[in-house]
Amino acid sequence: MALSAADREVVEHMKQRELHLKQRHRATDAILYRERRYRQVLSALIATGFALLVAGIAALIAVLDPAPTRWYLIWPSIGIGAFFGVVLGQSMWQTALGRSLLAAKESRLRREHGKDLNAGRRWLQFYYQGEEISAYVPQVLYFIESEGRFDSVADALLFAKERARPEGQVFAAHALERFNEVAEQTNVVVIASADHTGQPSSRIMRFVRTDRPGVWYVTTAPQSPKVHELDLGRVAVVTRPTESGANISSNRVDVRRAGAIFPQVADLYRAQVPGYLDSMSDDEQAVELVYELTLRSAKVDSWQDRVVVDFDGADLD
């Protein structure tokens, strides 16, 4: 029995999705390769330049102060210069200048491959009958197109889900690992909320992670207009993109006043948001309100992939 017209249309969309994602993967692979080559070449140039500089200084000393043994210093100088040049070239990427150069290179590469990156991003999620099934699309296509095992998308999807159940814990662990990795790279979150009339607003806030997966703290002054909106408990969050373009977003967030005062969470801010407490007096810290954000699920999105971590009912210990 052949696929129905509706299922044929779904399959065509699935094939279109896989085509765009392959182009996107090729683009991200090209970006990573060229970025890695850029770092290697620039590090090598720094190492070579430093070695030549040291050798040049040794040669200048030999010319200014002639002695038979002076010229024997050239080759050891080149070796020592090369060693320290390599160290300098590698450590440069930890400096503000190195990060700035790398960010500029990444920006140029993303603009160059922007068409494939953005086109593929549109297809990261795939919905079928109101359900997000992107994780199962390759298997559904294989069962229908390659094996001809099923004559309906629904049956193929059900079979794919059954097969994936033993791997569910592996997927969940990977998603949580990716979530934690991205969360550790930023402390800035945009919190969107609405007042009692439904008027939306957003605010950039600093957050800190707790020892509970998916639970963050934010703080605000008691006179802030955001207090009333946070107390209503209707918020969505998205973090600032990291240097690699990854961010966390969620519209399934529970927010409430934490059972803690600011001095009890001050150490978290000292460790995760350096300088946050510098502009706050002791009196201000004493009245600062602490809110607890509990993400029930979240999307971790980057140029390379998108994963969803589900904190509801999951064993994340």
Long-range contacts (C-beta under 8 A, 24 or more apart in sequence): 1-151, 2-151, 3-144, 3-151, 3-152, 3-153, 4-152, 7-152, 7-153, 10-128, 10-153, 11-141, 11-144, 11-145, 11-153, 13-126, 14-126, 14-137, 14-140, 14-141, 15-141, 15-145, 16-123, 17-123, 17-126, 17-134, 17-137, 18-137, 18-138, 18-141, 20-116, 20-119, 20-120, 20-122, 20-123, 21-120, 21-123, 21-124, 23-116, 23-119, 23-120, 24-116, 24-117, 24-119, 24-120, 24-121, 25-120, 26-116, 27-113, 27-116, 27-117, 27-120, 28-113, 28-117, 28-303, 28-304, 30-109, 30-113, 31-106, 31-109, 31-110, 31-113, 31-303, 34-109, 35-102, 35-105, 35-106, 35-109, 38-102, 38-105, 39-93, 39-102, 42-89, 42-92, 42-101, 43-86, 43-89, 43-90, 43-92, 43-93, 44-89, 45-89, 46-85, 46-88, 46-89, 46-92, 47-82, 47-85, 47-86, 47-88, 47-89, 48-82, 48-85, 49-85, 50-81, 50-82, 50-84, 50-85, 50-88, 50-89, 51-78, 51-79, 51-81, 51-82, 51-85, 52-78, 52-81, 53-81, 54-78, 54-80, 54-81, 54-84, 55-81, 99-243, 102-243, 103-243, 106-243, 106-244, 106-245, 110-245, 110-303, 117-303, 121-303, 124-301, 124-305, 124-306, 125-306, 128-153, 128-157, 129-154, 132-308, 133-157, 134-306, 135-164, 135-171, 136-160, 136-161, 136-164, 139-163, 139-164, 169-315, 172-309, 172-310, 172-314, 172-316, 174-307, 175-300, 175-307, 175-308, 175-309, 175-310, 176-213, 176-309, 176-316, 178-300, 178-305, 178-307, 178-309, 179-213, 179-214, 179-248, 179-298, 179-300, 179-307, 179-309, 180-213, 182-239, 182-242, 182-246, 182-247, 182-248, 182-300, 182-302, 183-209, 183-239, 183-248, 184-209, 185-242, 185-243, 185-246, 186-239, 186-240, 186-242, 186-247, 187-272, 187-273, 188-239, 188-240, 189-216, 189-218, 189-237, 189-238, 189-239, 189-240, 190-237, 190-238, 190-239, 190-240, 191-218, 191-226, 191-230, 191-235, 191-236, 191-237, 191-293, 192-235, 192-236, 192-237, 192-238, 193-226, 193-229, 193-230, 193-232, 193-234, 193-235, 193-236, 194-229, 194-232, 194-234, 195-228, 195-229, 195-232, 196-228, 196-232, 201-226, 201-229, 204-240, 206-269, 206-273, 206-276, 207-293, 208-265, 208-268, 208-269, 208-271, 208-272, 208-273, 209-268, 209-272, 210-268, 213-311, 213-316, 214-294, 214-295, 214-296, 214-298, 214-309, 214-311, 214-316, 215-292, 215-293, 215-294, 215-295, 216-292, 216-293, 216-295, 217-258, 217-260, 217-265, 217-268, 217-290, 217-291, 217-292, 217-293, 218-290, 218-291, 218-293, 219-262, 219-265, 219-269, 219-288, 219-289, 219-290, 219-291, 220-288, 220-289, 220-291, 221-284, 221-287, 221-288, 221-289, 222-287, 222-288, 222-289, 227-289, 230-255, 230-291, 231-257, 235-293, 237-293, 237-295, 244-302, 244-303, 245-302, 245-303, 246-300, 246-301, 246-302, 246-303, 247-300, 247-301, 247-302, 248-298, 248-299, 248-300, 248-301, 249-298, 249-299, 249-301, 250-295, 250-296, 250-297, 250-298, 250-299, 252-295, 252-296, 252-297, 252-298, 253-293, 253-294, 253-295, 253-296, 254-293, 254-294, 254-296, 255-291, 255-292, 255-293, 255-294, 256-291, 256-292, 256-294, 257-289, 257-290, 257-291, 257-292, 258-290, 258-291, 258-292, 260-290, 261-286, 261-288, 261-290, 262-286, 262-288, 262-289, 262-290, 264-290, 265-290
